[in-house]
Amino acid sequence: MHRLPDRAILSLTGPDTIALLERTVTHTVAGWAEGEARYGALLTPQGKIIADYIAHRIADGVLIDVHEDAADDLMKRLKMFRLRSAVEIMRDEALVSAIDVSGVPDPRTPKLPHRSIVPAGDAAEPLPGWDALAISAGVPEWGRDYRAAEVFPTDINMDVMTGIDYRKGCFVGQEVASRMKRKGLIRKRTVRLKGEGLVVGAELRAGTAGSLGTVTSAAAGEALALIRTDRFAKAIQDKQPVTVNDAPAEIDGAPWLIAEVKAHLEAKADE
């Protein structure tokens, strides 16, 4: 069992824990069974991600597995939204996030290993090669691909990784997030790509479509990049190859990305 790097654990306990999360965060809390993990985030009122996390339901509350650099800010903001609710919120230094074959599935994708929250003494040194594993699975992460208030949930594919419940009663930033969803054409997405010259900050280009976006993380010949989906659609329409640092690069055509490219092309045809 290996500890996951750069993670911290927040403990939320008390009778109003679920009610607090119901009105603040993006993921659903309905029917949340003990032992189940869910992926979600707290947003700014403008709809950008303050911190995303994986939350584990426990008997008397919730344990939140979040990037260590985002933990204190997330805790402060949840305490602010707590008001008079009966919820105790604290950072639990005695617990760590770990890869655990007997743990729960990663709610973002089955391509990543099971994980759990365990006493610090039960987990070995940080798992080597985690970034390469997450990049290969197509999963962007806070601290590596983005930081607080830089991206919208759809920019990092939260909606296709079970991270947003658009039908729940409310959450901070819901109006903006829902409006982006209703528009039907998502402007930016994080995609997985393969190729040479894949370094953080490198620009993706495609002939007449111009700049598609930039690489946000890279490891072992694979990378994640935040791109403009409309420009990617134009590149496909014009049969222009994607390059990074003048070398060919191949974008993974996930089913949801193919569907969005098709929607962009159909919208362009209707103009």
Buried (B, 14 or more C-beta within 10 A) or exposed (E): BBBBBBBBBBBBBBEBBBBBBBBBBBBBBEEBEEEEBBBBBBBBEEBBBBBBBBBBBBEEBBBBBBBBBBBBBBBEBBBEBBEEBEBBBEBBEEBBBBBBEEBBEBBBBEEBBBBBBBEEEEBEEBBEEBBBBBBBBBBBBBBBBBBBEEBBBBBBBBBBBBBBBEEBEEBBBBEBBBEBBEEEEBBBBBBBBBBEBBEBEBBBBBEEBBEBBBBBBBBEEBBBBBBBBBBBBBBBBEEBEBBBBEEEBEBEEBEEBEEBBEBBBEEEEEE
